[in-house]
Amino acid sequence: MYLVSIITPSYNQAKYLEQTILSVLNQDYPRIEYLVMDGASTDGSVEIIKKYVVESGGLPPGRKIDFWESAKDNGQADAINKGFARATGEIIAWLNSDDYYLPGTVRAAVKVFEENPDVVLVYGNMLAVDENGETFNTLTYKQLTLEDLLCFQIIGQPAVFMRRSALQKTSGLNPAFHYLLDHLLWIQIARHGRMLHVDQTWSAARYHAEAKNRAKAAEFGREAFRILDAAAQDDHLAPALAKINHRARASAHRVDARYLLDGGLPARALAAWMRALFIHPPTAPARMNILVSSLLNLLGLGKLREAVLQRRKRNLSG
């Protein structure tokens, strides 16, 4: 039976941290190693962590945080890499301190690895929830290849599990990246074996005002182009990228457009979407919602879009 190591990087997310911790500790899979790497939080996070360093009533027997520290670090990648270095499990994942697992997730992921010894990375589907935990979307993915990753088909990070043996063949998370650092790691891992999508919903990602996808939206596109530049210089990735170069470049612009729209920059989002259309015409129309939403916002009809989204949210939660 595999040991599964789960790492939670934490920094001043006390509002959500306890739900994250409990979503790991309440998993029904018996062999979990849980590490919490806190970056010297000052908001009460440390007190929450300390509650679960010892066994607590209501949790499965023996279930607790196995290692934790609270110390200054050099950002999310540094914290997670420290966790990778300490992890001893054959299967590894990380869960950010504002996200959470759904019941049965770890057991389901392990079952996939047991049945598919050639698979190095598995991923399920993911809920999108707001700051109050209300679901407003279900992100359903599909089976992807390395070429798809190079074209920025994004996987929900909280729903990903990987073999430690494959992770050790990479350099871990690149600390020079802060926004698409997970996507870059998936690309590196996909060089070493097969990825497998499982059509089950495994986790929830929280979208709130302080989340990076809102607060630092413009940075995501910049990192997409940096990923392509790095791939072009990599002897193993360059041949794959060369086959799909126009699609990949257009996809980077489309990613840029998506996050610019999330960040409230519709004019720049529209310009990025149009660049994608010019570089590789089939790529941009796959996200026509970016075009429509950008135009609505520029025409002063952004409230109409928000009303539609709120209605959709009510329908999903009702």
N, C-alpha and C positions, 0 to 999 in steps of 0.2 A: 504494500500500500504506500503510495507516494506521500512524502511530506511536502506540504504546500507552504511556502513562505510568502507572507503578505506584508507589504511595507506601506505605512501611511506617513507621508511628509506633512508636517503641521506648522502653521505659523498664524497666530492670532485669528483662529477660526472657531473659537469656543462656542459660538452660536450653533454650529453644526457638528462639532467634533464628536460629541457623545453618540449621536446617531450613527456616525461612521464607525466608531469603535464597536458599538453593539451589533452592527450588521455583520462584522467579522466574527466576533466572539460567540454570536448565536447561531453560526452556521452548524449544520448537522454533520459535517464531515469531521472525523475524529482527529486527524493529524494536521494541525495548523500551527505554524510558527508565526507569531505576530510581532512586528517591530514598528515602533512609532518614533520617528525622527523629528523632533520639534526644534524649531529654529530660534529658541529663546523667546517664546511668546510671553506677553505681559498682560494678557486679557483673561486669565483664569484657565487657560488650556492645560497648564501643568497640573493643576488641582484635579481636573477631569481625568487626565492620564493616570495619575497616581491612584485613583479609585479602582483601576482595573489591572494594576500590577500584581495584586493578590487575587485569589479566587473570590468571586462574589456570588451571593445567593441569586438564584434565578438563571444562572448561566450553566451550560453543560459542564460536567465534572472536569476539573483540570484546565479549564479554559481561562486564560488571562493574557495580558500583554507580556511577552517573553523578554523583550528588550526595549528600553526606551532611553532617550537622552534629550536634554534641552540645552542647546548650545548654539552660539552664532554659527551660521553656515554661509555659503556663497550662493544661496538660492535653491530653488526646487530641485534642479538636476543634481546639485551637490548632495543634498539631503537624501535623495533616492539612491544615488550611487553609493553613499555610505551604507544604506540599507542593503543594497545588492551585495556589498562586500561582506556583510555579516550574515547574510541569509545562507542557510544550509539545505533548504528544500530542493527537491528535484524539479518542482514546479514553482514558478515565481510570478507574482503580480504586485502592482501597487494600486492603492486606493487613496485618492486625495481626500483631505479632511473636510470637504463639503459634499462628497459623494457617498453613496452607500450601495451595498450588495442587497439583492433580493434573497429570500430564503431558498436554500438548496443550490445556490450558485456554485460553490466550491466543489461539492460532490458531482455536479453535472459536468464541470470542466475536467475534473480528474477522470471521469468515465470516458470522455472523448480521447484523452491522452492514452489511457489504457488500451482502448480499442484501435488506436491509430499510432503505432510506434514510430512512424516516419514523420509525424506532424510535429513541428517545432513551435507553433503558435496557434492558439484557438481563440475565437471571439464570438460572442453572442450579440444579441440586440440590447437596446438601452432605452430607458425612459428619460425624458427631459422633464425636470421638475423645477418649480420656482422656489423662491426663498422660504416659502411656507410648506414646501413638500408637495404641492399640488401638481399633478401631471398635466402638461399641456401638449405633449407630443410623444410618440413612440418612434424611435429611430431604428428602422429595420434595415439591416445591411444585406449584402449578397457575398457570394464567394468571389474573392479577389485574388489577383496574381501580382507578382512583382511589378509588372508593367502598369497595372492599375494603381498601385501605390505611387509609382513615379508620376502618375497623372492625378495624384491627390484625391483618390477615392479614400475618404477619411473613415477610420474605424473609431468607434467610441472607446476611448482609453479605459474607462472603468470596467469594460466587459472583456478585457484581454487577459489571457494567461499564457505564459511561455515556458519552455523548457530551460532550465538553468544551463544545460550543456550548450544550447544555442546562444544564450545570452553571453556566455563566457567567450564565445568566438567574436564578439563585438567589443567595442571600447566603452560600452554602456551609454548612458545619456551624455550628449555633448553639452558641457556647461556653457558654451557660447550661444546655445539656442534656449529660448525661454517660452516659446509659444507653440511651435510645432516639433518640440523635442521628442515627443512620443512617436510621431509619424516617421521621423528620421530613424528612430530605433527599429520600428517595424520593417523599414526598408532594409536595414542592415541584417536583421534576423531572417528575413525572407530569402536572403542569398543562401542560407544554409539548410533549407528544407521546405516542406510544404506547410502552408497556412490552411486552416479549415474554419469555415463559418458554421455555427450551430444556430438553427432558427428557434432560439429560446431567448427570453428576456432575462438578463442576468443582473442588471445593475441600474442605478439611476444617477444621472449627472445633474448637478444643481446649477441653474442659470440665475444669477443675481447681479446686482449693480456692481459689486466689487469683483466679479469674475473676470478673468483675463479676456474672454471673448467679447466683453462689453467695454471694459475700461481701456484696453490696449488693442482695439480692433485693427488699427492700421499696421501694427507690427506683424500680424500673421502673414500678410502678403509678402512682406519683405523677406521673411524666413522661407517662404515657399520658393522664391527665386534663388535664395542661398542654397537650399537643398538641391535644386537642379544644377547649380554651378558645382557643388561638391560631387554630385553623381557624375558629371561630365569629366571630372578629374580622377575618378576612381576606375582603375583598370577592370574591375569586375562589373561595375554598374554602367560604364560608358557604352558598351555594345547594346545593352537593353534600351538605354535612353535614346541612342541614335535611331533605333527603329521607330520610335514614337515621338520624336523631338517636337514636332509641331503640336501634336495633341497635348503633350506634357506642358509646353510653354503656355498654350491657351488655357489649360486647366489651372496653372498657377495664377493667371489673371482672373479666372473665374473664382478661385478661392479668395483672392484679394477683394473682388467685388462683394462676395458674401459677407466677409467680416467688416468691410467698410460700411455696408448697409446696417449690420448689427450695431456698429459704432455711431450711427446717426449721421453718416456722410454720404447721402444719396447721389450727389453729383459725381463724386469720385467713384462711387460704386458703379454708376452707369458708364463712366468712361472706361473702367476696367473691364466691364462686361463687353463693351463694344470692341475692345482690343482682343479679347478672347474670340469674338466672332470673326474678326479680320484674320487672325492667325490660323484658326482651324474652325471653319464654320459649323461643323456638327457639334462642337463642344459647348458653346454658349447656350444654345436652345435647350439643353438638358436642364438648365436652371432658369427657365423663363420667369419664375417668380421673382428673381433678382431684378430683371428688367421692369416688370410690372410694378413692384414695390418701390423701386427707385423713381419711376415716373410719377407714381401717386404722391410720393413725398415731395417731389419737386413741384408738383401742381398744387400743393397745399392740401392734399387729400390723405395725408398720412394717418389722420384720425380714423378714416374709413378702414384702413388696413388694420389698425389696432383693434377696432370693433370686431372685425372678422376674426382676428386672432383670439380675442377674449371669448367670442362665441364658440370657437373651436375648442378652447380650453374648457369651457363649461360642459360641452358635449362629451369630452373625453373623461372628465371627472364625475359626470352625472350618471 
